[in-house]
Amino acid sequence: MKTQQGLALSLLLAGGLGAGVYAGSVSATTISQCPNIGYSSGCAILFTFGANGGISTTTNNAASPYDGSDDVLVGVLNNSGGTVNSITLTGSGNGGGLFAFDNDGLQGYTGAPVGPYSYPTGYSPTGYEGPGTYFSNITTTTVSNDTGMVNFLNGLADNSSLYFSLESSPNGLTITPSGGGGSSAVPEPSSLGLLGLGLALLGFVWRKRKPEAGMPDSRA
């Protein structure tokens, strides 16, 4: 049964992401831009900024939510030829808005040291930040806290990557980059629709799994 679920998810994602300008791919191995955190073997999603201003999306259908429920690790890779300052995401997921944080961010699973996590003066950390990232402009578009900006401290240089976490596996995304690559193009939500549906299915499958002994308890 697990084999059939994995095959169905792979076909769903491959079919949905091959049709648009912002094409993506399904990865059968760990996306290296994220470390192993909690229950996750790495990034569930990787956004790559290209030289033409486009953003490609790669998913890893083997990466479970790091909290054992629905929260995911997200990586960003800059191949644009310039510096990228931020990315704005709009979308909802299994538990509501992607930025509707409820205190089970990745830092709770890493015991992250203070050093790699630097923030602007006056910023209040959420626990969902990865090294060199912080959030701002969290607003409501269609559901609570479904829009927010992920900022890259001092900018994300060309050929560099960072990672962070989101509150839920996205079931749809609108993406807007800021700085670098010479473009602020927004991928059409329809080109990422099946990606989101596949990730929602992935979250559902992993919520059915019993947490392993010695790991943090899943969120209620």
Backbone torsions as a table, in degrees:
resi	resn	phi	psi	omega
1	MET	NA	-41.8	179.3
2	LYS	-63.0	-38.2	179.0
3	THR	-62.9	-41.0	179.1
4	GLN	-65.6	-40.0	179.3
5	GLN	-63.9	-43.0	179.5
6	GLY	-64.4	-41.3	178.9
7	LEU	-64.6	-43.3	179.8
8	ALA	-62.5	-41.3	-180.0
9	LEU	-66.1	-42.5	-179.9
10	SER	-62.0	-43.8	179.9
11	LEU	-65.3	-39.1	-179.8
12	LEU	-62.2	-48.2	-178.2
13	LEU	-68.1	-43.3	-178.7
14	ALA	-63.1	-40.4	-179.5
15	GLY	-68.5	-37.4	-176.0
16	GLY	-77.2	-30.8	-172.2
17	LEU	-93.8	-8.9	-176.9
18	GLY	-86.9	-1.2	-169.3
19	ALA	-98.7	-19.6	-171.2
20	GLY	-108.9	172.5	175.7
21	VAL	-61.0	-39.0	-179.6
22	TYR	-89.9	61.3	-175.7
23	ALA	-69.6	152.1	176.6
24	GLY	-131.5	-175.0	179.3
25	SER	-145.0	162.9	177.0
26	VAL	-102.3	127.2	-179.2
27	SER	-101.9	132.4	178.7
28	ALA	-91.0	-5.6	-179.6
29	THR	-123.3	172.2	-177.7
30	THR	-63.3	136.5	171.2
31	ILE	-82.2	116.2	-166.1
32	SER	-71.3	-11.2	-177.5
33	GLN	-70.5	-13.9	176.8
34	CYS	-117.7	140.7	174.4
35	PRO	-79.6	173.1	172.0
36	ASN	-73.7	122.2	-179.8
37	ILE	-134.7	130.5	179.1
38	GLY	56.7	-127.5	179.8
39	TYR	-84.8	-4.6	-172.0
40	SER	-95.0	141.7	176.9
41	SER	-90.7	6.1	179.4
42	GLY	149.6	-162.9	-178.6
43	CYS	-62.5	136.1	168.7
44	ALA	-83.9	-27.9	-177.9
45	ILE	-137.6	141.1	172.0
46	LEU	-130.4	123.0	173.6
47	PHE	-98.0	126.6	179.3
48	THR	-116.3	122.0	176.7
49	PHE	-83.8	123.9	-177.3
50	GLY	-98.3	167.8	-177.6
51	ALA	-65.8	-23.3	-178.8
52	ASN	-91.3	8.5	-179.7
53	GLY	89.0	-4.8	179.2
54	GLY	-82.1	166.0	176.9
55	ILE	-126.2	121.6	174.9
56	SER	-98.8	153.1	-176.7
57	THR	-123.1	122.9	176.4
58	THR	-113.6	137.1	178.4
59	THR	-120.7	151.4	177.4
60	ASN	-116.7	103.9	-176.0
61	ASN	-75.5	-0.7	177.3
62	ALA	-98.4	-8.7	-177.3
63	ALA	-87.6	114.8	178.3
64	SER	-78.7	161.1	171.6
65	PRO	-56.8	137.0	-174.4
66	TYR	-67.8	-21.8	179.9
67	ASP	-93.2	3.3	-178.1
68	GLY	76.9	7.9	-177.8
69	SER	-128.6	-75.9	-176.6
70	ASP	-150.2	-10.4	-177.4
71	ASP	-75.9	141.9	-171.7
72	VAL	-126.7	155.9	172.6
73	LEU	-91.5	136.2	-177.7
74	VAL	-125.4	129.4	176.6
75	GLY	-108.4	152.8	174.7
76	VAL	-129.8	133.4	179.6
77	LEU	-125.2	128.2	-177.4
78	ASN	-103.2	108.0	172.8
79	ASN	-117.4	28.9	-171.9
80	SER	-82.6	-17.9	-174.8
81	GLY	91.8	-3.7	177.7
82	GLY	-139.7	-172.6	179.4
83	THR	-93.6	134.2	175.9
84	VAL	-105.9	127.8	-174.9
85	ASN	-91.9	-30.9	-176.0
86	SER	-166.0	168.8	172.8
87	ILE	-140.6	132.5	177.9
88	THR	-102.5	129.3	-179.9
89	LEU	-117.8	137.6	172.7
90	THR	-127.5	123.9	179.7
91	GLY	174.7	160.6	176.2
92	SER	-116.2	171.1	-178.4
93	GLY	-146.2	-158.1	-176.1
94	ASN	-63.0	-31.1	-175.5
95	GLY	-112.0	12.9	-177.9
96	GLY	118.5	-148.9	-178.1
97	GLY	-65.7	148.7	-178.4
98	LEU	-63.4	-23.0	-178.5
99	PHE	-109.9	18.2	177.4
100	ALA	-84.6	66.8	-171.4
101	PHE	-65.4	139.5	-178.8
102	ASP	-135.3	40.9	167.4
103	ASN	72.0	26.1	171.7
104	ASP	-129.5	45.5	178.3
105	GLY	-71.0	171.7	-174.6
106	LEU	-59.3	-30.3	-176.8
107	GLN	-64.9	-24.4	176.9
108	GLY	-71.7	-13.0	-178.8
109	TYR	-108.0	-4.2	-177.2
110	THR	-114.9	-18.7	-171.6
111	GLY	58.5	44.7	-169.4
112	ALA	-57.6	131.5	174.6
113	PRO	-68.5	158.6	-176.6
114	VAL	-67.6	-36.9	-171.8
115	GLY	-50.6	-54.4	-175.4
116	PRO	-72.6	-10.4	-176.1
117	TYR	-108.9	93.9	-179.4
118	SER	-108.4	140.3	-176.9
119	TYR	-132.7	156.5	175.4
120	PRO	-62.8	154.7	178.4
121	THR	-57.6	130.2	178.3
122	GLY	89.9	-5.8	-179.4
123	TYR	-79.0	137.0	177.7
124	SER	-102.9	111.2	-177.9
125	PRO	-61.7	147.4	178.6
126	THR	-100.1	-19.3	-175.0
127	GLY	94.2	-10.1	179.6
128	TYR	-94.0	-6.4	-179.1
129	GLU	-72.6	146.2	166.5
130	GLY	-99.0	174.8	178.7
131	PRO	-56.2	130.7	176.9
132	GLY	77.6	12.2	178.6
133	THR	-128.2	151.0	172.3
134	TYR	-153.8	161.9	-172.7
135	PHE	-109.2	151.9	174.8
136	SER	-155.6	171.6	174.8
137	ASN	53.2	41.7	177.8
138	ILE	-78.5	119.4	-174.7
139	THR	-136.6	-179.8	179.2
140	THR	-112.6	125.3	174.6
141	THR	-103.9	-59.8	177.8
142	THR	-123.1	-31.6	174.1
143	VAL	-131.7	166.0	-173.9
144	SER	-58.0	126.6	174.2
145	ASN	55.2	46.5	179.6
146	ASP	-96.0	-4.5	179.9
147	THR	-126.2	135.4	177.6
148	GLY	-162.4	161.3	178.7
149	MET	-106.9	129.8	173.1
150	VAL	-99.3	114.0	-176.7
151	ASN	-98.4	144.4	179.7
152	PHE	-107.0	111.5	-175.8
153	LEU	-58.0	123.5	-177.2
154	ASN	66.3	12.1	178.4
155	GLY	82.6	151.5	176.4
156	LEU	-96.7	109.0	-175.5
157	ALA	-69.9	159.9	177.2
158	ASP	-58.3	142.3	-179.5
159	ASN	64.0	26.7	177.9
160	SER	-121.4	162.9	179.8
161	SER	-141.2	157.5	175.8
162	LEU	-143.5	172.0	177.2
163	TYR	-146.4	160.1	178.7
164	PHE	-156.3	-175.4	179.2
165	SER	-127.7	154.0	176.4
166	LEU	-120.2	156.7	-175.0
167	GLU	-68.1	-22.0	-175.3
168	SER	-156.7	157.7	173.3
169	SER	-66.8	122.0	-175.9
170	PRO	-62.9	140.4	170.6
171	ASN	-107.1	9.3	176.5
172	GLY	172.7	145.4	-175.5
173	LEU	-141.4	144.6	162.8
174	THR	-120.3	132.5	-171.5
175	ILE	-124.2	133.0	176.6
176	THR	-131.9	113.5	176.4
177	PRO	-82.1	160.3	177.0
178	SER	-133.8	119.4	178.0
179	GLY	83.8	144.4	176.4
180	GLY	78.3	149.4	174.7
181	GLY	74.2	-9.6	175.6
182	GLY	70.3	22.1	-177.3
183	SER	-148.3	147.1	171.6
184	SER	-123.5	35.1	-178.5
185	ALA	-61.1	145.8	179.7
186	VAL	-113.0	120.4	177.2
187	PRO	-60.4	140.1	176.9
188	GLU	-65.7	132.2	179.3
189	PRO	-53.7	-33.2	-178.4
190	SER	-65.3	-29.0	-179.6
191	SER	-73.0	-16.0	178.9
192	LEU	-113.0	3.2	-174.7
193	GLY	-60.9	-46.8	-179.0
194	LEU	-72.2	-27.9	171.1
195	LEU	-56.6	-49.5	-178.3
196	GLY	-62.5	-42.1	179.5
197	LEU	-62.1	-41.8	179.1
198	GLY	-64.6	-41.1	178.9
199	LEU	-67.2	-35.1	176.0
200	ALA	-62.8	-41.0	176.9
201	LEU	-63.7	-41.0	177.8
202	LEU	-58.5	-45.0	178.6
203	GLY	-61.6	-39.9	179.4
204	PHE	-63.0	-44.1	-179.0
205	VAL	-62.3	-43.0	-177.0
206	TRP	-73.3	-27.5	176.5
207	ARG	-66.4	-23.0	179.0
208	LYS	-77.6	-15.1	-177.6
209	ARG	-82.2	143.2	178.4
210	LYS	-80.2	129.9	179.8
211	PRO	-59.2	144.7	-179.8
212	GLU	-74.9	154.6	180.0
213	ALA	-63.2	139.9	178.2
214	GLY	87.1	-8.1	179.1
215	MET	-93.1	159.6	178.4
216	PRO	-60.8	147.0	178.2
217	ASP	-65.1	146.8	176.5
218	SER	-69.4	156.1	176.6
219	ARG	-65.9	142.7	178.7
220	ALA	-65.8	NA	NA
